[in-house]
Amino acid sequence: MKRGDIKLRDAVTLPRPPSKPRNVLVVPSLEQLESAKRAEPNVILTKEELQKLQGAKRTIKKMASKNHWFLITQDSMALAGRIFGPALGPRGKFPIPLPSSPDISEYIIRYKRSTLVKTKDQPHTQTFIGTEDQKVEDLVENAMAVLNVIEGKIKSPSYIKAIYVKTTMGKPVRVTLK
């Protein structure tokens, strides 16, 4: 990974969802609106509401900071790129196209329990695997799901030199592998 030959940018669905789900913003089509409401994302915008956001930089930046995932229909993608692009780009976030099927509730629920594994130009990755109130077994299962995705992308598991677990304000703890 020193040469940048391995780039990771994958959404990993955590087998044990955290007590606080990830924030999802959805811009569904009219046919998908009801199923999107059933999945209870944090923000649902219609295409018209998205157009009204044009020029509201402060509101757009707030939305970009508060939400982890941006699920947008294919026909609204260009508009969303113009509106959200300047706020999402610097944060390393990107809009994800919604499938064209009318029922998208399962798709939204999957992203509410997903985390992003990515590398930029550094040979390490940091990702969310859960919250402190979860059982240790659940956190281990989530960590293994993330590790399986990483191992699937790299040529050899020997590329992994160390694994650390850290709470938000805590000290990192090295995980010993057997």
VENVENGI-V905545 format. One record per residue. PSI is psi in degrees with one decimal (none if undefined). BURIAL is I if it has 16 or more other ideal C-beta (glycine too) atoms within 10 Angstrom, else O. D_LAST is the distance of its C-alpha to the last C-alpha in Angstrom with 1 decimal. Layout:
# VENVENGI-V905545
[[PSI	BURIAL	D_LAST] [PSI	BURIAL	D_LAST]]
This chain:
# VENVENGI-V905545
[[-5.7	I	23.2] [-33.0	O	25.3] [-2.2	O	28.3] [19.9	O	28.0] [-16.7	O	27.4] [116.4	O	25.0] [127.0	O	26.5] [135.1	I	24.9] [79.8	O	27.3] [141.5	I	26.1] [125.6	I	26.8] [122.4	I	23.8] [121.8	O	25.0] [129.6	I	22.8] [-32.9	O	22.4] [100.0	I	23.0] [144.6	I	25.9] [159.0	I	26.3] [-28.6	O	29.3] [105.1	O	31.1] [159.6	I	31.3] [148.3	I	31.5] [132.0	I	35.2] [131.6	I	36.8] [130.7	I	40.2] [134.6	I	41.9] [87.7	I	45.1] [167.4	I	45.9] [172.4	I	49.0] [-36.3	O	51.7] [-28.5	O	50.6] [-6.7	I	47.0] [-45.9	O	48.2] [-43.6	O	48.2] [-31.3	I	44.8] [-39.9	I	43.4] [-35.2	O	45.0] [-32.2	O	43.4] [-10.8	I	39.9] [59.0	O	40.9] [168.0	I	39.6] [-40.1	I	40.4] [131.3	O	43.2] [123.9	I	45.3] [136.2	I	47.8] [168.6	O	50.4] [-36.3	I	51.5] [-42.1	O	54.6] [-34.7	O	52.6] [-41.3	I	50.4] [-35.4	O	53.6] [-21.1	O	54.9] [-15.1	I	51.9] [123.6	O	53.1] [-13.8	O	54.0] [72.1	O	52.3] [-41.2	O	49.8] [-44.4	O	48.8] [-42.0	O	48.1] [-43.5	I	46.1] [-37.7	I	44.0] [-45.6	O	43.4] [-40.3	I	42.3] [-34.2	I	40.0] [-39.9	O	38.3] [-27.1	O	38.1] [142.0	I	36.8] [-33.9	I	33.5] [143.2	I	34.7] [101.2	I	38.1] [118.4	I	39.0] [140.1	I	42.4] [155.9	I	44.7] [-41.3	O	45.4] [-16.0	O	49.1] [-0.9	I	48.2] [-43.1	O	45.6] [-43.0	O	48.1] [-44.0	I	49.6] [-36.0	I	46.3] [-41.8	O	45.3] [-40.0	O	48.5] [-50.2	I	48.2] [-20.9	I	44.5] [-52.0	O	43.5] [-25.0	O	44.6] [-34.4	I	42.5] [-38.8	I	39.4] [-54.6	O	39.0] [-21.2	O	38.4] [-0.5	O	35.8] [23.4	O	33.8] [163.6	I	34.7] [148.7	O	36.5] [145.3	I	38.5] [129.9	O	37.2] [136.0	O	39.8] [148.9	I	40.4] [161.1	O	40.9] [-3.5	O	44.6] [149.6	O	44.3] [-28.1	O	46.3] [107.6	O	43.5] [9.9	I	40.8] [-42.7	I	39.6] [-37.0	O	36.3] [-44.0	I	35.7] [-43.9	I	36.3] [-38.4	I	34.1] [-42.4	I	31.2] [-25.4	I	31.6] [-21.4	I	31.9] [23.8	I	28.3] [159.7	I	27.0] [157.8	I	25.5] [127.3	I	26.0] [118.2	I	23.3] [153.6	O	25.2] [148.4	I	25.3] [-109.9	O	28.6] [12.4	O	29.1] [150.4	O	26.0] [40.1	O	22.6] [163.9	O	20.9] [147.5	I	21.2] [136.4	O	21.6] [158.2	I	22.0] [129.5	I	22.9] [-7.4	I	20.6] [-169.1	I	22.6] [161.2	O	24.6] [-27.9	O	24.1] [-2.3	O	25.9] [156.0	I	23.5] [151.0	O	21.2] [-38.7	O	17.5] [-38.3	O	16.7] [-41.4	I	19.1] [-38.7	I	17.6] [-42.4	I	14.1] [-41.2	I	15.9] [-42.5	I	17.9] [-39.0	I	15.1] [-36.1	O	13.6] [-42.7	I	17.2] [-44.5	I	17.6] [-37.7	I	14.5] [-38.9	O	15.7] [-43.0	I	19.1] [-46.5	I	17.9] [-31.8	O	16.0] [-23.1	O	19.2] [-28.9	O	21.3] [161.8	O	19.7] [-36.7	O	20.1] [136.2	O	16.6] [-14.6	O	13.2] [-11.6	O	13.2] [-23.6	O	15.8] [111.6	O	13.4] [-38.9	O	13.2] [153.9	O	12.2] [131.3	O	12.3] [146.9	O	14.6] [136.7	O	16.1] [138.0	O	19.8] [171.1	O	22.8] [-50.3	O	26.1] [8.3	O	27.4] [176.4	O	24.4] [146.7	O	22.4] [143.5	O	19.2] [125.6	O	15.9] [135.1	O	12.9] [127.3	O	9.7] [131.0	O	6.6] [139.6	O	3.8] [none	O	0.0]]
